[in-house]
């Protein structure tokens, strides 16, 4: 069993340029890593004897969160093993830190489960598919992301009550799709890798079932058209804002949307002028020109997601004119769950860590993406609240749709890793056969069993009143 990455790397200097090596030389170098860490060593999962109580670890992640919102977080996690998996990235990070890794590092997502991929609009207004949640991003072994993605496929299949044999096959197919895409990126020119994107309106997977692909394209076309109709002025603004009084104000809908006290969000009396000015400085100069057209009007806490519940997440309303609103999402950025096992970020601000990770991994990032630090010393990153963002709705999926979506996620993950990592080395390590695919498939099935055991422990803790929950609606 490979050891956890040593913490001495945490404060290492930024890497210098490596000597030139051909694609074939780098592929051979990757293949040689199998001698130290065989591909079959990734198969299966067995918890170490000193593995921590999952409930204790999850309780530790509540430090610094808003106490009143933590029961909502745990209520959402308690809905199902799939919801629990989404909210327990810290738990799997601790487990991944004990597993073998090839030694090849990339800019990792840190939380690459199925629901953290989706569609969104680029600044050029094209709709692409990519990783859309990078709160935990950090340089780390590429295998960790792939294992979390593949395990999420098995857990999703269980959630959908699909046959266990189908779940195992789809998990192995995720690894195969990742490996085949990485082979493509290994042979591409560096700029072509950087410019590559997954265009949802033109997406084709030649390895997919033609009938399933037709259904996928139809669903995508319907979703894209629906999102195009949801413009910010006509849809989001009347949904979130009340115009009673002299100034537009975000509607309170406690406990999910509410205006914070000055103690919770210092800077209220000045309209958060210092924080906004600090954020503005992180934007490119041409974007500052656009941002300066907008004026701050209001901000409210807005509870989002599963794992993020309880952290300081807010929505801020800016206006350029009476019918020209801009909503910015302000999300607290805490240290990545990977830090104890992969080393600390080199960035002094965790918001900056998230932003730089997004720019590294995504084909295109939000035009207003930036970071800041609050007067309470919390780090934040900022982006538009919604910009044709589309997440998967899996409840009616069969095996074919799950397989096709999982392959799209594997494609996006391989592309993201190829931007920051050495695609030729990674592919050289995986090879052209099924050995690595089968190992990841076996790991995913066995880790899904671990997730179910942890979920049962979590539910038992709820029954025993060790943790409080609020079940919504």
Number of C-alpha atoms within 10 A of each C-alpha: 10 13 11 17 18 11 14 10 12 16 11 12 8 7 6 6 6 6 5 8 10 9 17 14 14 21 23 16 17 23 20 15 20 17 10 12 17 19 22 15 18 23 22 16 19 12 12 9 6 6 10 13 12 19 19 11 14 17 13 11 14 16 11 12 15 14 12 11 19 21 18 22 26 27 21 22 24 22 13 17 23 23 20 24 27 21 22 22 22 24 20 21 22 19 20 21 20 17 19 21 26 23 16 17 20 24 23 28 32 28 29 29 25 26 19 18 24 21 24 26 21 16 13 7 10 14 22 22 25 27 24 21 18 23 26 23 28 27 21 24 23 24 22 24 24 26 24 25 25 33 31 26 28 30 26 25 25 17 15 17 12 16 11 13 10 16 26 23 18 24 30 25 23 29 28 24 20 25 27 19 21 27 22 17 24 23 13 15 9 13 9 10 19 19 10 13 20 18 14 20 15 9 16 16 12 8 10 14 13 12 9 16 20 12 13 19 16 13 11 17 14 11 16 20 11 11 17 11 11 14 13 19 14 11 11 16 19 13 12 16 15 14 11 8 7 6 10 17 18 24 16 16 11 11 12 14 19 17 19 15 11 10 9 13 19 17 17 15 9 9 14 17 13 15 18 15 11 15 21 21 13 17 17 13 11 8 14 15 12 12 17 10 11 16 14 16 15 20 24 23 25 24 22 17 10 19 21 19 23 24 25 24 21 22 23 20 23 20 17 15 10 8 11 12 18 22 22 19 24 26 23 24 27 20 19 25 22 27 21 18 20 23 20 20 21 16 11 10 21 26 26 24 26 29 26 19 21 24 13 20 29 23 22 19 18 19 15 21 24 23 30 27 21 18 13 11 10 18 23 27 24 26 20 16 18 19 21 23 17 20 16 12 8 16 9 8 15 13 18 18 18 24 24 21 22 26 24 24 28 30 24 24 26 28 27 26 24 25 22 17 20 21 31 27 26 30 24 26 26 28 20 14 10 14 15 23 27 23 18 30 28 22 24 29 26 18 25 23 15 16 22 17 14 20 24 15 15 24 22 14 14 17 11 10 10 13 17 15 17 15 13 7 3
